[in-house]
Amino acid sequence: MTTHITPAALAQLFTDARTHTHWQERKVSETTLHELFDLLKMAPTSANCSPARFVFVQSPEAKAKLKPCLSAGNVDKTMLAPVTVIVGMDMQFYEQLGKLFPHSPDARSWFAGNDAVIQSTAFRNSSLQGAYLIMAARALGLDCGPMSGFDNAAVDAAFFPDGTVKSNFLINLGYGEASKLHARAPRFAFDDACQIV
């Protein structure tokens, strides 16, 4: 039976975790990136479609390729982050459903040829997988800085030139510099955002 996780774990994942824009000079190991993916891939997507594709931008050459794609306000924090993850979405994800969703042999037909369903499914589920990446990173002791503010077409041309994968959003990863955080922004109360019906 699943049990309630500890208050310390909840704090690390949610209540104490923050969005970081300043980074310590500490590298994120390749082993940690593998561990990160092995955690996030276990979280749910519809029909286990798993459309997200991740590019871990770490080398100086890759950072230089990403830099001109960024909005001005995102350049410094991204160039200084140990890793920037491009969360992409494979627009032909349904071709893998025979492997990923084998108990429904007709699953590919739910998507093939239906661009609107492909787009909405890829976007929704790759966004979920990017959020799972954030939670997995926090669980492993990393800090995150998710962001929009970049030229999707330029990122796609630079990192996904075959056109099958499209960028969704970016996440800076590393060990944040807590002394440079702003005060936490307000959040809604339950009654501001929720109904029980």
N, C-alpha and C positions, 0 to 999 in steps of 0.2 A: 504494500500500500504506500502511496506517495504521502510524504509528510511535509508540513510547513517548513520552509527553509529558515535558517536563523536570521535574526535581525541584522547581524553583521553582513550576511550575504545579500539581504535586501538593500541595505545601505550601499554596498559596493555596486550593485546592479542598477539601482534606481535613485534612492533619496540622497545619497552623497555624490553620486556620479554627476559630472558636469561636461559641457561641451568646451573643448579646449582649442585655443588659437595660438598658444605659445608652448614651446617644446623643449624638454631637456635634451642634451646631446648624448642620447643613449640609443643605440641601434635596436631594432626589432629583428630577432633572428629568423632565419628561414624555417627553423623547427617550429617556432611560435606561429608563423603564418600557416604552416601545415596543420598544426593543432587547432587553430582558429577555424579553418575550413572544415575540419573533421567534426567540430561541434555544430557549426551553423547548418551543415548539410542535413542534419538529423531533424531539423524543425520542419513543420508542415508547409506544403504548398498544394494547390488544388491538383488533384490527380497525380500528386508527386511529380509535377511537371518540371520543377527545378530550372526555370529559365535563366536564372542569374549566371553571369560569367564575370569573373573577377580578374582584374589586372592590378597587381601589386607594383606600383611605380616606386622604385627604390634607388636605382642607379642614377648617377649624375646625367648620363645620356638620356635616360627616360624622363627625368625631371625636366631637362632642357626641352624635350619634345612636348611636354605637357604645359610648360610655362606660358607660351603664347596663346593657349586656349582659355586661359583663366581671366575672369574679370579682375580689374585692377585691385580691388579690395581683398582678393583671395590669393594674390601672388606670394606675398611674404610668408604668410602662415603655411602655405603649401610647400614652398621651397624649403622651409626649415623643418617641416615634419619629416620624421624618419621614413615613413611610408605614406603614400596616397593610394587609396583603393579606388579604381574606377569600377563602379557597379554597373555592369552592362546587362542587356537582356537579349538572349538569342531568339530571334524572330522565327526560327525554325525549330523551336524547342519540341514541338509535337513529333518530330522525326525520332526522338529518343523515347517516346512513350512505350514502345514495345519492350524496351529494357526496364524503364522506370515504373511502369504501371502494367505489368504482365498479366494480371488477372482480368483485364478488360482489353481483349485483343482488338477491338474496334475503336480504341481511344483516339488514335490518330485522326480518324474521320470526323471527330467532333470539331477539329480545328482546321484541317487542310482545306484551303480555298476560301476560308471565311476570315478576311483580313481584320474585320472589326473585333471578332472574338480573339484572334491571335494577339492583336495589339493590347486589348484590355487585360487579357490573361497574362501576357508577358510583363506588362507594366506593373500590374497589381502584385504578382508573385515575386518579381525581381525586387520590388520595393520592400516586400516582406523579408526577403532573404538579406537585403542590405541592413534592415533593422535587426535581424537575427545576428548578423555579423557584429553590429555594435554591442549587442548584449553578450555575445561570446567573447569579444575583445575585453569588455569590462570584467567578465568572469576570469579572464587570464591575467588581469592586472594592467591592461593597457587602457589608455584614454583615447577618446575619439573626437573628431571635429567634422561631422557631416555637413555637406554644403551643396547648394546649387551654385549659380554664379559662374558659369563657364559656357563656352560655345560648344554645344553638343555636336554640331556638324564637324567642327574642327577636331574634336576629340575622336569622333568616329573615323575620320579620314586618317588620323595619325596612329590610332591604336587598333581599329577594326576595319582595315581597308577592304576586306572582302564583302562588306555590306550586310552580312548576315546578323551581326551583333550591333546593337545600338546602345549608346550610353544612357544611363538613367540619372545617377548622381554620384558624387565623390565623397569619400570619407578619409580624412587625415587620421593617421594612427601613430601612436608613440606613447611617450611618458610625458604627461602634461606638466607645465610649470604652474603649479597651483597658486603661487604668490601673485600671478598676473591675471587671475580670474576676476571678472566683475562680480558684484553681488548677484545672487540668483534672481532671475526674473520671476514675477508672480505667476501663479497657476490658478486655474479655475477651481472653485469649490464644486463638490459633487452636484449640487442642485443647479449650477450654472451650465453644466454640460450633459447631465444624465437624467433619464427618466426610468422609473420602474413601472411597468404597465401590466 
